[in-house]
Amino acid sequence: MELTPLLRADRQVIERYGASGFRVAGVVYRGAILVFPDCTLPWAAASTAVISWESLAPVVEHGGVQILLLGLGRTMGAIPRDLRTPFRAAGIVLEAMDTGAACRTFNVLLAEDRRVAAALLPPRQLSADDG
């Protein structure tokens, strides 16, 4: 089902993801990203090991987010309680899944005009050889 005709032109639709990055609203990003309905930002997280309240602070600072999807690369994992608790206190539901599922879920929730954000790691880590 084609979702893009249902969305406003200014929305950040995740069009493609691959081993080293993403294409969102026609713009290519290498590495990890934070996607909001109205903008996409580079994200300094390089692996699941560095995901923390501090690394996700831009989500809280952006404001208005009710659901945060964590795309953890090729795998999904549990969210540690020490990370889930402050997000719950901020009124944000945190959901972890593989990156492909997070991209698809973000687009569906965006089409439903939900207050969603996604923190996405590429399906594989970048190396110096990736240029």
N, CA, C and O atoms as a Tinker XYZ file with bonds, in Angstrom:
   524  protein
     1  N      0.839000   -1.176000    0.000000    73     2
     2  CA     0.000000    0.000000    0.000000    64     1     3
     3  C      0.884000    1.240000    0.000000    63     2     4     5
     4  O      1.795000    1.349000    0.821000    81     3
     5  N      0.637000    2.136000   -0.874000    73     3     6
     6  CA     1.401000    3.379000   -0.979000    64     5     7
     7  C      0.899000    4.361000    0.071000    63     6     8     9
     8  O     -0.281000    4.712000    0.086000    81     7
     9  N      1.804000    4.808000    0.959000    73     7    10
    10  CA     1.408000    5.712000    2.030000    64     9    11
    11  C      1.650000    7.175000    1.701000    63    10    12    13
    12  O      0.956000    8.046000    2.226000    81    11
    13  N      2.604000    7.457000    0.856000    73    11    14
    14  CA     3.000000    8.846000    0.650000    64    13    15
    15  C      1.888000    9.764000    0.173000    63    14    16    17
    16  O      1.893000   10.925000    0.580000    81    15
    17  N      0.927000    9.344000   -0.659000    73    15    18
    18  CA    -0.133000   10.283000   -1.036000    64    17    19
    19  C     -1.016000   10.705000    0.140000    63    18    20    21
    20  O     -1.682000   11.738000    0.069000    81    19
    21  N     -1.029000    9.925000    1.211000    73    19    22
    22  CA    -1.853000   10.237000    2.365000    64    21    23
    23  C     -1.209000   11.262000    3.288000    63    22    24    25
    24  O     -1.859000   11.762000    4.205000    81    23
    25  N      0.053000   11.577000    3.057000    73    23    26
    26  CA     0.802000   12.434000    3.964000    64    25    27
    27  C      0.983000   13.836000    3.403000    63    26    28    29
    28  O      1.039000   14.039000    2.190000    81    27
    29  N      1.073000   14.792000    4.311000    73    27    30
    30  CA     1.395000   16.154000    3.895000    64    29    31
    31  C      2.797000   16.167000    3.304000    63    30    32    33
    32  O      3.650000   15.364000    3.681000    81    31
    33  N      3.022000   17.077000    2.385000    73    31    34
    34  CA     4.303000   17.141000    1.675000    64    33    35
    35  C      5.476000   17.457000    2.595000    63    34    36    37
    36  O      6.611000   17.104000    2.275000    81    35
    37  N      5.234000   18.110000    3.724000    73    35    38
    38  CA     6.331000   18.492000    4.615000    64    37    39
    39  C      6.699000   17.401000    5.619000    63    38    40    41
    40  O      7.546000   17.633000    6.481000    81    39
    41  N      6.096000   16.234000    5.535000    73    39    42
    42  CA     6.369000   15.153000    6.478000    64    41    43
    43  C      7.628000   14.381000    6.099000    63    42    44    45
    44  O      7.965000   14.254000    4.922000    81    43
    45  N      8.310000   13.873000    7.109000    73    43    46
    46  CA     9.571000   13.155000    6.950000    64    45    47
    47  C      9.313000   11.661000    6.754000    63    46    48    49
    48  O      9.451000   10.877000    7.693000    81    47
    49  N      8.948000   11.276000    5.561000    73    47    50
    50  CA     8.690000    9.873000    5.249000    64    49    51
    51  C     10.022000    9.150000    5.074000    63    50    52    53
    52  O     10.894000    9.621000    4.343000    81    51
    53  N     10.181000    8.015000    5.736000    73    51    54
    54  CA    11.378000    7.193000    5.560000    64    53    55
    55  C     11.165000    6.381000    4.291000    63    54    56    57
    56  O     10.338000    5.471000    4.252000    81    55
    57  N     11.921000    6.722000    3.257000    73    55    58
    58  CA    11.728000    6.119000    1.941000    64    57    59
    59  C     12.555000    4.869000    1.732000    63    58    60    61
    60  O     12.148000    3.956000    1.013000    81    59
    61  N     13.718000    4.831000    2.362000    73    59    62
    62  CA    14.624000    3.705000    2.129000    64    61    63
    63  C     15.621000    3.629000    3.281000    63    62    64    65
    64  O     15.990000    4.645000    3.870000    81    63
    65  N     16.044000    2.419000    3.587000    73    63    66
    66  CA    17.144000    2.229000    4.526000    64    65    67
    67  C     18.037000    1.144000    3.967000    63    66    68    69
    68  O     17.588000    0.273000    3.222000    81    67
    69  N     19.307000    1.206000    4.334000    73    67    70
    70  CA    20.256000    0.217000    3.855000    64    69    71
    71  C     21.373000    0.033000    4.859000    63    70    72    73
    72  O     21.303000    0.526000    5.985000    81    71
    73  N     22.397000   -0.677000    4.444000    73    71    74
    74  CA    23.487000   -1.051000    5.340000    64    73    75
    75  C     24.150000    0.143000    6.007000    63    74    76    77
    76  O     24.590000    0.036000    7.152000    81    75
    77  N     24.231000    1.272000    5.325000    73    75    78
    78  CA    24.987000    2.388000    5.889000    64    77    79
    79  C     24.167000    3.640000    6.151000    63    78    80    81
    80  O     24.714000    4.637000    6.622000    81    79
    81  N     22.884000    3.619000    5.863000    73    79    82
    82  CA    22.125000    4.834000    6.120000    64    81    83
    83  C     20.693000    4.779000    5.637000    63    82    84    85
    84  O     20.106000    3.709000    5.482000    81    83
    85  N     20.139000    5.974000    5.400000    73    83    86
    86  CA    18.710000    6.125000    5.161000    64    85    87
    87  C     18.448000    7.194000    4.108000    63    86    88    89
    88  O     19.285000    8.065000    3.872000    81    87
    89  N     17.281000    7.120000    3.479000    73    87    90
    90  CA    16.778000    8.231000    2.677000    64    89    91
    91  C     15.438000    8.625000    3.280000    63    90    92    93
    92  O     14.502000    7.828000    3.347000    81    91
    93  N     15.375000    9.884000    3.717000    73    91    94
    94  CA    14.178000   10.411000    4.368000    64    93    95
    95  C     13.762000   11.679000    3.637000    63    94    96    97
    96  O     14.550000   12.618000    3.521000    81    95
    97  N     12.543000   11.711000    3.149000    73    95    98
    98  CA    11.994000   12.880000    2.445000    64    97    99
    99  C     12.947000   13.356000    1.344000    63    98   100   101
   100  O     13.135000   14.556000    1.145000    81    99
   101  N     13.541000   12.394000    0.635000    73    99   102
   102  CA    14.407000   12.714000   -0.493000    64   101   103
   103  C     15.845000   13.034000   -0.148000    63   102   104   105
   104  O     16.644000   13.270000   -1.054000    81   103
   105  N     16.210000   13.052000    1.128000    73   103   106
   106  CA    17.569000   13.376000    1.564000    64   105   107
   107  C     18.243000   12.104000    2.077000    63   106   108   109
   108  O     17.645000   11.337000    2.832000    81   107
   109  N     19.493000   11.886000    1.660000    73   107   110
   110  CA    20.251000   10.706000    2.083000    64   109   111
   111  C     21.067000   11.047000    3.327000    63   110   112   113
   112  O     21.740000   12.077000    3.381000    81   111
   113  N     20.997000   10.170000    4.321000    73   111   114
   114  CA    21.750000   10.313000    5.574000    64   113   115
   115  C     22.598000    9.069000    5.764000    63   114   116   117
   116  O     22.105000    7.948000    5.641000    81   115
   117  N     23.885000    9.270000    6.066000    73   115   118
   118  CA    24.767000    8.155000    6.415000    64   117   119
   119  C     24.821000    8.048000    7.926000    63   118   120   121
   120  O     24.926000    9.058000    8.622000    81   119
   121  N     24.748000    6.840000    8.428000    73   119   122
   122  CA    24.821000    6.642000    9.868000    64   121   123
   123  C     23.469000    6.756000   10.545000    63   122   124   125
   124  O     22.424000    6.771000    9.895000    81   123
   125  N     23.514000    6.837000   11.864000    73   123   126
   126  CA    22.307000    6.859000   12.687000    64   125   127
   127  C     21.592000    8.207000   12.580000    63   126   128   129
   128  O     22.219000    9.246000   12.376000    81   127
   129  N     20.257000    8.164000   12.722000    73   127   130
   130  CA    19.455000    9.383000   12.624000    64   129   131
   131  C     18.328000    9.391000   13.654000    63   130   132   133
   132  O     17.913000    8.353000   14.168000    81   131
   133  N     17.852000   10.601000   13.933000    73   131   134
   134  CA    16.630000   10.821000   14.697000    64   133   135
   135  C     15.621000   11.413000   13.733000    63   134   136   137
   136  O     15.900000   12.423000   13.087000    81   135
   137  N     14.454000   10.798000   13.628000    73   135   138
   138  CA    13.435000   11.262000   12.689000    64   137   139
   139  C     12.201000   11.710000   13.471000    63   138   140   141
   140  O     11.680000   10.981000   14.315000    81   139
   141  N     11.756000   12.907000   13.172000    73   139   142
   142  CA    10.540000   13.486000   13.727000    64   141   143
   143  C      9.586000   13.744000   12.566000    63   142   144   145
   144  O     10.025000   13.711000   11.417000    81   143
   145  N      8.329000   13.995000   12.807000    73   143   146
   146  CA     7.422000   14.281000   11.695000    64   145   147
   147  C      7.851000   15.475000   10.847000    63   146   148   149
   148  O      7.553000   15.525000    9.653000    81   147
   149  N      8.553000   16.445000   11.458000    73   147   150
   150  CA     8.898000   17.678000   10.754000    64   149   151
   151  C     10.376000   17.860000   10.437000    63   150   152   153
   152  O     10.733000   18.818000    9.750000    81   151
   153  N     11.247000   16.976000   10.912000    73   151   154
   154  CA    12.683000   17.120000   10.624000    64   153   155
   155  C     13.412000   15.808000   10.896000    63   154   156   157
   156  O     12.914000   14.932000   11.604000    81   155
   157  N     14.602000   15.699000   10.315000    73   155   158
   158  CA    15.487000   14.553000   10.537000    64   157   159
   159  C     16.852000   15.095000   10.926000    63   158   160   161
   160  O     17.353000   16.033000   10.305000    81   159
   161  N     17.457000   14.505000   11.959000    73   159   162
   162  CA    18.744000   14.960000   12.472000    64   161   163
   163  C     19.736000   13.804000   12.521000    63   162   164   165
   164  O     19.341000   12.667000   12.778000    81   163
   165  N     21.026000   14.077000   12.278000    73   163   166
   166  CA    22.037000   13.046000   12.525000    64   165   167
   167  C     22.028000   12.711000   14.022000    63   166   168   169
   168  O     21.762000   13.569000   14.862000    81   167
   169  N     22.322000   11.456000   14.330000    73   167   170
   170  CA    22.351000   11.002000   15.721000    64   169   171
   171  C     23.726000   10.418000   15.995000    63   170   172   173
   172  O     24.209000    9.586000   15.226000    81   171
   173  N     24.357000   10.838000   17.071000    73   171   174
   174  CA    25.731000   10.438000   17.372000    64   173   175
   175  C     25.872000    8.980000   17.803000    63   174   176   177
   176  O     26.996000    8.486000   17.888000    81   175
   177  N     24.798000    8.290000   18.073000    73   175   178
   178  CA    24.886000    6.895000   18.515000    64   177   179
   179  C     25.441000    6.022000   17.393000    63   178   180   181
   180  O     24.951000    6.060000   16.265000    81   179
   181  N     26.459000    5.245000   17.711000    73   179   182
   182  CA    27.063000    4.364000   16.713000    64   181   183
   183  C     26.685000    2.901000   16.934000    63   182   184   185
   184  O     26.876000    2.068000   16.048000    81   183
   185  N     26.151000    2.588000   18.108000    73   183   186
   186  CA    25.769000    1.208000   18.411000    64   185   187
   187  C     24.760000    1.208000   19.553000    63   186   188   189
   188  O     24.528000    2.231000   20.197000    81   187
   189  N     24.171000    0.052000   19.790000    73   187   190
   190  CA    23.207000   -0.056000   20.885000    64   189   191
   191  C     23.864000    0.193000   22.236000    63   190   192   193
   192  O     23.191000    0.602000   23.181000    81   191
   193  N     25.167000   -0.048000   22.341000    73   191   194
   194  CA    25.872000    0.108000   23.613000    64   193   195
   195  C     25.880000    1.549000   24.111000    63   194   196   197
   196  O     26.017000    1.779000   25.313000    81   195
   197  N     25.737000    2.513000   23.222000    73   195   198
   198  CA    25.810000    3.921000   23.635000    64   197   199
   199  C     24.443000    4.602000   23.706000    63   198   200   201
   200  O     24.367000    5.810000   23.933000    81   199
   201  N     23.375000    3.847000   23.515000    73   199   202
   202  CA    22.043000    4.444000   23.627000    64   201   203
   203  C     21.754000    4.701000   25.102000    63   202   204   205
   204  O     21.810000    3.792000   25.930000    81   203
   205  N     21.445000    5.954000   25.409000    73   203   206
   206  CA    21.209000    6.362000   26.792000    64   205   207
   207  C     20.211000    7.517000   26.814000    63   206   208   209
   208  O     19.847000    8.065000   25.774000    81   207
   209  N     19.783000    7.869000   28.013000    73   207   210
   210  CA    18.918000    9.039000   28.183000    64   209   211
   211  C     19.596000   10.263000   27.571000    63   210   212   213
   212  O     18.943000   11.063000   26.901000    81   211
   213  N     20.896000   10.412000   27.797000    73   211   214
   214  CA    21.633000   11.565000   27.279000    64   213   215
   215  C     21.693000   11.556000   25.752000    63   214   216   217
   216  O     21.524000   12.599000   25.121000    81   215
   217  N     21.930000   10.392000   25.158000    73   215   218
   218  CA    22.031000   10.341000   23.692000    64   217   219
   219  C     20.685000   10.598000   23.024000    63   218   220   221
   220  O     20.629000   10.999000   21.862000    81   219
   221  N     19.602000   10.364000   23.763000    73   219   222
   222  CA    18.256000   10.580000   23.230000    64   221   223
   223  C     17.639000   11.896000   23.702000    63   222   224   225
   224  O     16.457000   12.146000   23.463000    81   223
   225  N     18.431000   12.739000   24.372000    73   223   226
   226  CA    17.936000   14.032000   24.863000    64   225   227
   227  C     17.288000   14.882000   23.774000    63   226   228   229
   228  O     16.306000   15.566000   24.064000    81   227
   229  N     17.791000   14.874000   22.520000    73   227   230
   230  CA    17.124000   15.685000   21.492000    64   229   231
   231  C     15.654000   15.324000   21.279000    63   230   232   233
   232  O     14.868000   16.167000   20.845000    81   231
   233  N     15.279000   14.093000   21.576000    73   231   234
   234  CA    13.874000   13.688000   21.429000    64   233   235
   235  C     13.017000   14.434000   22.447000    63   234   236   237
   236  O     11.952000   14.950000   22.109000    81   235
   237  N     13.480000   14.489000   23.682000    73   235   238
   238  CA    12.746000   15.187000   24.735000    64   237   239
   239  C     12.752000   16.686000   24.453000    63   238   240   241
   240  O     11.733000   17.356000   24.618000    81   239
   241  N     13.906000   17.216000   24.024000    73   239   242
   242  CA    14.028000   18.645000   23.730000    64   241   243
   243  C     13.148000   19.066000   22.557000    63   242   244   245
   244  O     12.650000   20.192000   22.531000    81   243
   245  N     12.955000   18.185000   21.600000    73   243   246
   246  CA    12.116000   18.499000   20.439000    64   245   247
   247  C     10.687000   18.791000   20.885000    63   246   248   249
   248  O     10.021000   19.666000   20.331000    81   247
   249  N     10.229000   18.062000   21.875000    73   247   250
   250  CA     8.895000   18.282000   22.434000    64   249   251
   251  C      7.793000   17.626000   21.624000    63   250   252   253
   252  O      7.926000   17.413000   20.419000    81   251
   253  N      6.710000   17.313000   22.302000    73   251   254
   254  CA     5.527000   16.790000   21.644000    64   253   255
   255  C      5.550000   15.326000   21.257000    63   254   256   257
   256  O      4.572000   14.830000   20.698000    81   255
   257  N      6.629000   14.620000   21.534000    73   255   258
   258  CA     6.725000   13.204000   21.156000    64   257   259
   259  C      5.999000   12.353000   22.199000    63   258   260   261
   260  O      6.216000   12.512000   23.400000    81   259
   261  N      5.142000   11.457000   21.733000    73   259   262
   262  CA     4.452000   10.524000   22.624000    64   261   263
   263  C      4.967000    9.096000   22.481000    63   262   264   265
   264  O      4.882000    8.303000   23.418000    81   263
   265  N      5.505000    8.771000   21.300000    73   263   266
   266  CA     6.020000    7.425000   21.034000    64   265   267
   267  C      7.403000    7.564000   20.417000    63   266   268   269
   268  O      7.577000    8.283000   19.434000    81   267
   269  N      8.388000    6.878000   20.990000    73   267   270
   270  CA     9.737000    6.842000   20.429000    64   269   271
   271  C     10.048000    5.410000   20.022000    63   270   272   273
   272  O     10.054000    4.504000   20.856000    81   271
   273  N     10.305000    5.215000   18.738000    73   271   274
   274  CA    10.683000    3.912000   18.204000    64   273   275
   275  C     12.201000    3.834000   18.142000    63   274   276   277
   276  O     12.844000    4.703000   17.553000    81   275
   277  N     12.771000    2.811000   18.738000    73   275   278
   278  CA    14.214000    2.579000   18.668000    64   277   279
   279  C     14.476000    1.496000   17.635000    63   278   280   281
   280  O     14.080000    0.346000   17.828000    81   279
   281  N     15.138000    1.851000   16.539000    73   279   282
   282  CA    15.544000    0.885000   15.529000    64   281   283
   283  C     16.956000    0.435000   15.843000    63   282   284   285
   284  O     17.904000    1.203000   15.680000    81   283
   285  N     17.107000   -0.802000   16.293000    73   283   286
   286  CA    18.374000   -1.290000   16.840000    64   285   287
   287  C     19.231000   -2.054000   15.835000    63   286   288   289
   288  O     19.965000   -2.963000   16.223000    81   287
   289  N     19.154000   -1.709000   14.572000    73   287   290
   290  CA    19.943000   -2.414000   13.570000    64   289   291
   291  C     19.221000   -3.665000   13.115000    63   290   292   293
   292  O     18.015000   -3.639000   12.870000    81   291
   293  N     19.957000   -4.759000   13.002000    73   291   294
   294  CA    19.374000   -6.013000   12.507000    64   293   295
   295  C     18.611000   -6.790000   13.560000    63   294   296   297
   296  O     17.854000   -7.704000   13.234000    81   295
   297  N     18.804000   -6.436000   14.813000    73   295   298
   298  CA    18.176000   -7.211000   15.881000    64   297   299
   299  C     17.274000   -6.323000   16.724000    63   298   300   301
   300  O     17.325000   -5.095000   16.650000    81   299
   301  N     16.460000   -6.972000   17.516000    73   299   302
   302  CA    15.682000   -6.224000   18.487000    64   301   303
   303  C     16.156000   -6.627000   19.863000    63   302   304   305
   304  O     16.726000   -7.704000   20.039000    81   303
   305  N     15.927000   -5.784000   20.827000    73   303   306
   306  CA    16.386000   -6.089000   22.168000    64   305   307
   307  C     15.499000   -5.435000   23.202000    63   306   308   309
   308  O     14.664000   -4.586000   22.887000    81   307
   309  N     15.691000   -5.841000   24.431000    73   307   310
   310  CA    14.928000   -5.265000   25.530000    64   309   311
   311  C     15.496000   -3.893000   25.885000    63   310   312   313
   312  O     16.693000   -3.642000   25.746000    81   311
   313  N     14.625000   -3.030000   26.335000    73   311   314
   314  CA    15.046000   -1.699000   26.766000    64   313   315
   315  C     15.312000   -1.769000   28.265000    63   314   316   317
   316  O     14.435000   -2.165000   29.032000    81   315
   317  N     16.523000   -1.384000   28.688000    73   315   318
   318  CA    16.824000   -1.430000   30.124000    64   317   319
   319  C     15.868000   -0.533000   30.916000    63   318   320   321
   320  O     15.462000    0.529000   30.445000    81   319
   321  N     15.525000   -0.970000   32.103000    73   319   322
   322  CA    14.609000   -0.210000   32.962000    64   321   323
   323  C     15.134000    1.198000   33.218000    63   322   324   325
   324  O     14.354000    2.150000   33.250000    81   323
   325  N     16.467000    1.347000   33.404000    73   323   326
   326  CA    17.010000    2.677000   33.694000    64   325   327
   327  C     16.864000    3.636000   32.510000    63   326   328   329
   328  O     17.006000    4.847000   32.681000    81   327
   329  N     16.584000    3.117000   31.325000    73   327   330
   330  CA    16.295000    3.963000   30.169000    64   329   331
   331  C     14.784000    4.165000   30.024000    63   330   332   333
   332  O     14.330000    5.269000   29.721000    81   331
   333  N     14.025000    3.122000   30.235000    73   331   334
   334  CA    12.568000    3.209000   30.078000    64   333   335
   335  C     11.939000    4.153000   31.117000    63   334   336   337
   336  O     11.019000    4.903000   30.788000    81   335
   337  N     12.423000    4.122000   32.352000    73   335   338
   338  CA    11.819000    4.894000   33.444000    64   337   339
   339  C     11.796000    6.400000   33.186000    63   338   340   341
   340  O     10.736000    7.005000   33.340000    81   339
   341  N     12.911000    7.043000   32.802000    73   339   342
   342  CA    12.827000    8.496000   32.581000    64   341   343
   343  C     11.945000    8.876000   31.392000    63   342   344   345
   344  O     11.328000    9.941000   31.397000    81   343
   345  N     11.881000    8.024000   30.383000    73   343   346
   346  CA    10.993000    8.316000   29.260000    64   345   347
   347  C      9.536000    8.207000   29.694000    63   346   348   349
   348  O      8.703000    9.024000   29.301000    81   347
   349  N      9.235000    7.213000   30.493000    73   347   350
   350  CA     7.869000    7.080000   31.009000    64   349   351
   351  C      7.502000    8.322000   31.823000    63   350   352   353
   352  O      6.392000    8.841000   31.703000    81   351
   353  N      8.443000    8.799000   32.655000    73   351   354
   354  CA     8.194000   10.003000   33.453000    64   353   355
   355  C      7.966000   11.228000   32.568000    63   354   356   357
   356  O      7.242000   12.146000   32.951000    81   355
   357  N      8.585000   11.242000   31.381000    73   355   358
   358  CA     8.413000   12.349000   30.431000    64   357   359
   359  C      7.174000   12.164000   29.556000    63   358   360   361
   360  O      6.889000   13.004000   28.702000    81   359
   361  N      6.433000   11.067000   29.765000    73   359   362
   362  CA     5.219000   10.821000   28.992000    64   361   363
   363  C      5.466000   10.247000   27.612000    63   362   364   365
   364  O      4.625000   10.375000   26.722000    81   363
   365  N      6.631000    9.606000   27.426000    73   363   366
   366  CA     6.999000    9.041000   26.125000    64   365   367
   367  C      7.064000    7.520000   26.233000    63   366   368   369
   368  O      7.769000    6.978000   27.084000    81   367
   369  N      6.324000    6.839000   25.363000    73   367   370
   370  CA     6.367000    5.374000   25.293000    64   369   371
   371  C      7.556000    4.986000   24.423000    63   370   372   373
   372  O      7.703000    5.487000   23.309000    81   371
   373  N      8.391000    4.108000   24.922000    73   371   374
   374  CA     9.598000    3.668000   24.231000    64   373   375
   375  C      9.377000    2.252000   23.712000    63   374   376   377
   376  O      9.002000    1.363000   24.476000    81   375
   377  N      9.607000    2.038000   22.411000    73   375   378
   378  CA     9.446000    0.716000   21.799000    64   377   379
   379  C     10.710000    0.376000   21.018000    63   378   380   381
   380  O     11.151000    1.169000   20.186000    81   379
   381  N     11.297000   -0.790000   21.272000    73   379   382
   382  CA    12.504000   -1.225000   20.572000    64   381   383
   383  C     12.161000   -2.326000   19.580000    63   382   384   385
   384  O     11.336000   -3.198000   19.856000    81   383
   385  N     12.813000   -2.271000   18.415000    73   383   386
   386  CA    12.595000   -3.263000   17.358000    64   385   387
   387  C     13.761000   -3.190000   16.392000    63   386   388   389
   388  O     14.625000   -2.325000   16.538000    81   387
   389  N     13.807000   -4.081000   15.404000    73   387   390
   390  CA    14.857000   -3.968000   14.398000    64   389   391
   391  C     14.573000   -2.720000   13.551000    63   390   392   393
   392  O     13.447000   -2.224000   13.521000    81   391
   393  N     15.594000   -2.230000   12.875000    73   391   394
   394  CA    15.485000   -0.965000   12.150000    64   393   395
   395  C     14.432000   -1.000000   11.048000    63   394   396   397
   396  O     13.700000   -0.026000   10.871000    81   395
   397  N     14.341000   -2.089000   10.314000    73   395   398
   398  CA    13.335000   -2.178000    9.261000    64   397   399
   399  C     11.929000   -2.020000    9.813000    63   398   400   401
   400  O     11.117000   -1.279000    9.259000    81   399
   401  N     11.642000   -2.714000   10.901000    73   399   402
   402  CA    10.322000   -2.614000   11.529000    64   401   403
   403  C     10.077000   -1.205000   12.053000    63   402   404   405
   404  O      8.963000   -0.690000   11.954000    81   403
   405  N     11.110000   -0.579000   12.609000    73   403   406
   406  CA    10.962000    0.787000   13.124000    64   405   407
   407  C     10.649000    1.771000   11.995000    63   406   408   409
   408  O      9.827000    2.671000   12.168000    81   407
   409  N     11.297000    1.605000   10.846000    73   407   410
   410  CA    11.025000    2.484000    9.696000    64   409   411
   411  C      9.584000    2.329000    9.226000    63   410   412   413
   412  O      8.891000    3.321000    9.000000    81   411
   413  N      9.139000    1.104000    9.079000    73   411   414
   414  CA     7.765000    0.859000    8.617000    64   413   415
   415  C      6.740000    1.370000    9.630000    63   414   416   417
   416  O      5.745000    1.991000    9.257000    81   415
   417  N      6.990000    1.105000   10.905000    73   415   418
   418  CA     6.069000    1.546000   11.952000    64   417   419
   419  C      6.010000    3.064000   12.019000    63   418   420   421
   420  O      4.931000    3.635000   12.180000    81   419
   421  N      7.159000    3.723000   11.897000    73   419   422
   422  CA     7.181000    5.190000   11.895000    64   421   423
   423  C      6.286000    5.732000   10.784000    63   422   424   425
   424  O      5.472000    6.623000   11.023000    81   423
   425  N      6.432000    5.200000    9.576000    73   423   426
   426  CA     5.637000    5.698000    8.448000    64   425   427
   427  C      4.138000    5.492000    8.664000    63   426   428   429
   428  O      3.336000    6.360000    8.321000    81   427
   429  N      3.763000    4.354000    9.226000    73   427   430
   430  CA     2.340000    4.099000    9.491000    64   429   431
   431  C      1.813000    5.081000   10.537000    63   430   432   433
   432  O      0.751000    5.675000   10.351000    81   431
   433  N      2.549000    5.254000   11.635000    73   431   434
   434  CA     2.111000    6.177000   12.678000    64   433   435
   435  C      2.100000    7.618000   12.177000    63   434   436   437
   436  O      1.241000    8.409000   12.569000    81   435
   437  N      3.050000    7.958000   11.314000    73   435   438
   438  CA     3.082000    9.288000   10.703000    64   437   439
   439  C      1.829000    9.505000    9.856000    63   438   440   441
   440  O      1.230000   10.580000    9.901000    81   439
   441  N      1.432000    8.498000    9.089000    73   439   442
   442  CA     0.226000    8.595000    8.259000    64   441   443
   443  C     -1.025000    8.760000    9.119000    63   442   444   445
   444  O     -2.012000    9.356000    8.688000    81   443
   445  N     -0.974000    8.229000   10.335000    73   443   446
   446  CA    -2.094000    8.372000   11.269000    64   445   447
   447  C     -2.019000    9.681000   12.047000    63   446   448   449
   448  O     -2.847000    9.936000   12.922000    81   447
   449  N     -1.019000   10.516000   11.727000    73   447   450
   450  CA    -0.799000   11.812000   12.374000    64   449   451
   451  C     -0.528000   11.670000   13.870000    63   450   452   453
   452  O     -0.947000   12.502000   14.675000    81   451
   453  N      0.185000   10.592000   14.225000    73   451   454
   454  CA     0.563000   10.369000   15.624000    64   453   455
   455  C      1.808000   11.179000   15.946000    63   454   456   457
   456  O      2.560000   11.556000   15.047000    81   455
   457  N      2.024000   11.444000   17.216000    73   455   458
   458  CA     3.189000   12.215000   17.671000    64   457   459
   459  C      4.331000   11.232000   17.942000    63   458   460   461
   460  O      4.565000   10.823000   19.079000    81   459
   461  N      5.026000   10.869000   16.881000    73   459   462
   462  CA     6.016000    9.800000   16.903000    64   461   463
   463  C      7.389000   10.341000   16.519000    63   462   464   465
   464  O      7.502000   11.321000   15.783000    81   463
   465  N      8.423000    9.688000   17.028000    73   463   466
   466  CA     9.801000    9.932000   16.605000    64   465   467
   467  C     10.475000    8.572000   16.492000    63   466   468   469
   468  O     10.016000    7.587000   17.070000    81   467
   469  N     11.572000    8.531000   15.737000    73   467   470
   470  CA    12.338000    7.290000   15.607000    64   469   471
   471  C     13.819000    7.588000   15.772000    63   470   472   473
   472  O     14.336000    8.545000   15.195000    81   471
   473  N     14.490000    6.772000   16.554000    73   471   474
   474  CA    15.942000    6.807000   16.701000    64   473   475
   475  C     16.448000    5.547000   16.009000    63   474   476   477
   476  O     16.208000    4.433000   16.474000    81   475
   477  N     17.152000    5.734000   14.892000    73   475   478
   478  CA    17.455000    4.609000   14.010000    64   477   479
   479  C     18.949000    4.390000   13.829000    63   478   480   481
   480  O     19.683000    5.303000   13.453000    81   479
   481  N     19.386000    3.171000   14.100000    73   479   482
   482  CA    20.739000    2.737000   13.767000    64   481   483
   483  C     20.676000    2.026000   12.423000    63   482   484   485
   484  O     19.725000    1.287000   12.170000    81   483
   485  N     21.669000    2.231000   11.548000    73   483   486
   486  CA    21.675000    1.470000   10.291000    64   485   487
   487  C     21.748000   -0.026000   10.597000    63   486   488   489
   488  O     22.205000   -0.416000   11.671000    81   487
   489  N     21.298000   -0.869000    9.654000    73   487   490
   490  CA    21.330000   -2.312000    9.890000    64   489   491
   491  C     22.724000   -2.885000   10.132000    63   490   492   493
   492  O     22.848000   -3.986000   10.668000    81   491
   493  N     23.751000   -2.177000    9.758000    73   491   494
   494  CA    25.106000   -2.620000   10.136000    64   493   495
   495  C     25.919000   -1.393000   10.486000    63   494   496   497
   496  O     25.657000   -0.297000    9.991000    81   495
   497  N     26.917000   -1.586000   11.350000    73   495   498
   498  CA    27.753000   -0.465000   11.766000    64   497   499
   499  C     28.659000   -0.039000   10.626000    63   498   500   501
   500  O     29.134000   -0.865000    9.846000    81   499
   501  N     28.891000    1.264000   10.543000    73   499   502
   502  CA    29.807000    1.798000    9.539000    64   501   503
   503  C     31.240000    1.618000   10.006000    63   502   504   505
   504  O     31.527000    1.646000   11.203000    81   503
   505  N     32.130000    1.433000    9.050000    73   503   506
   506  CA    33.551000    1.351000    9.374000    64   505   507
   507  C     34.287000    2.399000    8.560000    63   506   508   509
   508  O     33.703000    3.040000    7.687000    81   507
   509  N     35.566000    2.573000    8.845000    73   507   510
   510  CA    36.374000    3.538000    8.100000    64   509   511
   511  C     36.431000    3.175000    6.624000    63   510   512   513
   512  O     36.613000    4.053000    5.781000    81   511
   513  N     36.279000    1.886000    6.295000    73   511   514
   514  CA    36.318000    1.442000    4.902000    64   513   515
   515  C     35.079000    1.849000    4.112000    63   514   516   517
   516  O     35.079000    1.777000    2.883000    81   515
   517  N     34.015000    2.280000    4.809000    73   515   518
   518  CA    32.788000    2.678000    4.131000    64   517   519
   519  C     32.899000    4.052000    3.484000    63   518   520   521
   520  O     31.970000    4.502000    2.812000    81   519
   521  N     34.024000    4.715000    3.683000    73   519   522
   522  CA    34.298000    5.990000    3.030000    64   521   523
   523  C     33.406000    7.045000    3.440000    63   522   524
   524  O     33.527000    8.175000    2.965000    81   523
